[in-house]
Amino acid sequence: MEKIKIVLADDHALVRNGLKAMLEFDTEISVTGEAGNGSEALEVARSVKPDLLILDIRMPVMTGLEAAAQLKSYSPLTKAVILSMHDSEEYVLQALNAGAYGYILKDTDKNEFVKALKQIHNGNKYFSGGVSNVLANRLLDNKPLVKATPGEDVYNLSRREKEILRMVVEGKQNKQIADSLDKSVRTIETHRFNIMKKLGVNNAIDMVNKAVKENLL
């Protein structure tokens, strides 16, 4: 199996070294390049054509957000992933506008981090739990006033699925939903998978986006 090629961009060598050691512990991942700022990151990406370019936001010369916005001109098939300690709405939305495929917080668990990178490599988008809440709240703030026709259900969602979907839109995590409905986390995960399948989406962000834009609640 061909390994997932990754370039790391952070202005702190210790951070890059730690990330590299953690990632290359996984046999499916190879760190093929490093950079200390956004400009260097773009040049390395042009040279090695990685699958993923992991970018810190605050770097000298060129920020990670600026590099993400220009990445397609240097390596069209490389996906930008923001790795940051900041979960502010401003940064999250700027990352989305720059075309980032993921926004992962630096306090994310190692297993979740690796899982997220693999999901992004497979074509999905990934946002850490706290970041998902920011996006959900933003979508709710922009929710249209026009309501869907009463009783309209083109996706054939069950009552329970609608209930869970509403909680996801409100920013609740699986454990919170499970506790609220007195169900297991695995049961909630199964319901969420079925909801995404019915809506024709691949991740929670697209699910929330579709639910809000089409007034499914």
SVG drawing of the C-alpha trace seen along z (x, -y; Angstrom):
<svg xmlns="http://www.w3.org/2000/svg" viewBox="-47 -38 61 40">
<polyline fill="none" stroke="black" stroke-width="0.4" points="0.0,0.0 1.3,-3.4 1.9,-5.6 0.1,-9.0 2.7,-11.6 2.7,-14.6 4.5,-17.9 4.7,-19.7 4.8,-23.4 5.4,-25.0 8.0,-27.7 9.0,-25.6 11.4,-22.7 10.5,-21.0 6.8,-20.9 7.7,-19.5 9.9,-16.9 7.2,-15.8 4.6,-15.6 6.9,-13.7 7.7,-11.1 4.0,-10.7 2.9,-10.4 5.6,-8.1 4.8,-5.7 1.8,-4.8 3.0,-2.6 0.6,-4.2 2.1,-7.7 5.3,-9.2 6.5,-12.8 8.2,-13.8 9.1,-17.4 9.1,-20.2 8.9,-24.0 9.3,-26.8 6.8,-29.2 4.1,-29.3 6.3,-30.4 8.7,-27.5 5.7,-25.2 4.5,-26.0 7.9,-25.5 8.3,-22.1 4.8,-21.2 5.6,-22.1 8.7,-19.9 7.4,-16.7 3.7,-16.9 2.4,-15.6 -1.1,-14.3 -1.5,-16.6 0.1,-19.8 -0.3,-20.4 -0.1,-24.1 0.2,-26.1 -1.7,-29.4 0.9,-31.8 4.2,-31.6 6.6,-34.3 6.9,-35.4 3.6,-33.8 0.8,-32.5 -0.7,-29.0 -4.0,-30.5 -2.2,-32.5 -0.4,-29.3 -3.6,-27.3 -5.2,-29.8 -2.3,-29.6 -1.7,-25.9 -3.5,-24.8 -1.2,-26.9 1.8,-25.0 0.4,-21.5 -3.1,-21.1 -3.8,-17.7 -2.4,-18.5 -5.0,-19.1 -4.3,-21.8 -5.0,-21.0 -4.8,-23.6 -3.4,-22.5 -3.8,-25.2 -4.4,-26.0 -7.0,-28.6 -10.7,-27.7 -12.0,-31.2 -14.7,-31.6 -12.6,-34.1 -9.8,-31.6 -12.1,-28.7 -14.0,-30.6 -10.8,-32.0 -9.5,-28.4 -12.7,-27.3 -12.5,-30.3 -8.9,-29.4 -9.9,-25.9 -8.6,-23.9 -9.9,-20.4 -9.6,-20.2 -9.1,-22.3 -7.6,-20.3 -6.8,-21.7 -3.4,-21.0 -4.9,-19.5 -6.5,-16.7 -5.8,-13.2 -3.1,-11.4 -5.5,-8.7 -8.1,-11.2 -5.4,-13.3 -4.2,-10.3 -7.8,-9.2 -8.6,-12.8 -5.7,-12.9 -6.7,-9.5 -10.3,-10.7 -9.1,-13.9 -6.8,-11.9 -9.9,-9.8 -11.7,-12.9 -13.6,-13.9 -13.4,-17.1 -12.6,-17.0 -13.1,-19.5 -12.3,-19.0 -15.2,-18.8 -14.9,-22.4 -14.5,-23.7 -17.6,-21.8 -19.5,-23.7 -18.3,-27.0 -19.4,-26.1 -22.8,-24.8 -23.5,-28.0 -22.5,-30.1 -24.9,-28.1 -27.7,-28.5 -27.1,-32.3 -27.5,-32.4 -30.5,-30.1 -33.2,-31.3 -36.5,-32.5 -38.5,-30.6 -39.6,-27.2 -40.0,-24.0 -43.5,-22.8 -45.0,-21.1 -44.7,-17.4 -42.2,-17.6 -39.6,-14.8 -37.9,-14.1 -35.1,-12.2 -37.4,-9.9 -35.8,-10.6 -37.4,-8.9 -38.6,-10.8 -35.5,-9.6 -33.2,-10.6 -34.7,-14.1 -34.3,-14.4 -30.6,-13.4 -30.0,-15.6 -31.5,-18.6 -29.1,-17.9 -26.1,-17.7 -27.1,-21.0 -27.2,-22.5 -23.5,-21.4 -24.0,-18.4 -21.5,-15.6 -22.3,-11.9 -21.9,-11.4 -24.2,-14.3 -26.9,-13.0 -26.6,-9.5 -27.0,-10.7 -30.0,-12.9 -31.8,-10.0 -30.6,-7.3 -28.9,-5.4 -25.4,-4.1 -22.8,-6.1 -22.6,-3.3 -26.4,-3.6 -26.0,-7.3 -23.1,-6.7 -25.2,-4.3 -28.1,-6.8 -25.7,-9.5 -24.2,-7.2 -27.8,-6.4 -28.6,-10.1 -25.6,-11.0 -26.3,-8.2 -29.9,-9.4 -28.7,-13.0 -26.0,-12.0 -23.1,-13.6 -19.9,-12.3 -19.3,-14.2 -20.9,-16.1 -20.2,-19.6 -22.0,-18.8 -24.8,-17.2 -25.4,-20.3 -25.0,-22.5 -27.6,-20.6 -30.0,-20.4 -29.9,-24.2 -29.9,-25.2 -32.8,-22.9 -34.8,-23.5 -35.0,-19.9 -35.8,-20.5"/>
</svg>
